[in-house]
Amino acid sequence: MEREVILVRDGVAVWRGFVKAPSPSTPASARDYLDLAWRKALDEGAVTAEDAGRVQFRFP
C-alpha cells in the first residue's frame, strides 16, 4: 500500500510525496512509512541530517 506523507519544518511543508510499504506481504506501520519518507526526502535534498528532530510528519 502507498501512503502520502508530508514533512513540515517550522510550520512550512518542505516535502510531500508518496511512499510504498517496505513489503507488500506484511502490513507496514506508521513508523515504517515515516522512515521511508525521511530517507526519500534526504535523498531528494528537501531536508538535511541536521533537520532530524525538527521535522514533523503528517498524513493527510
N, C-alpha and C positions, 0 to 999 in steps of 0.2 A: 504494500500500500504506500502511496505517496502522500506526503503532508506538506502544506505550506508553512513556512516559518519566517518570522520577521525578527531581525536583530535591531535593538534600539539602544542608542548611546546618548545620554544627556537629553532624552526626550525626542530624539530625531531618529527616524528609521534609517539605518546605514546599510542594510542588506535585506533583501526579500527574495526568497526562492523556494523551490520545491525540492524535497529530499525523499529518497526512496528508502524503504525499510532495508536493513542490512541483509536480511534473509527472507525470501518470500514464504518459506515453510514454517517460520516461527514468528509469533506476534512481536512487534517492536514496542519498547516502552517509550515514554516521552523523552527520557534521558538519551535513548539511542538516537532519536531524531535531533535532539539538541546538539549532541556530539557531532553528528554528521553535518548539521548546518554550520556549526562553528568551524569545522575543518574546511568546508566549502567556501565560507566567507573569507577565511585566512588565505586560501589558495587564490581567490579572486582579488585579493588586496583590499577588501572592504573593511577589514579590521586588522589589527596587529596583535602580537602576543601581549603587549602592554595593555590592551583593552580588556584582557581577562579580568573578571570581577567587576567591571564597569558596564558591561553589556547585559541587557535584559533580553529574554527570548519571549516571543509572543506567538501564539497560534490563533489565526483569525477565525 
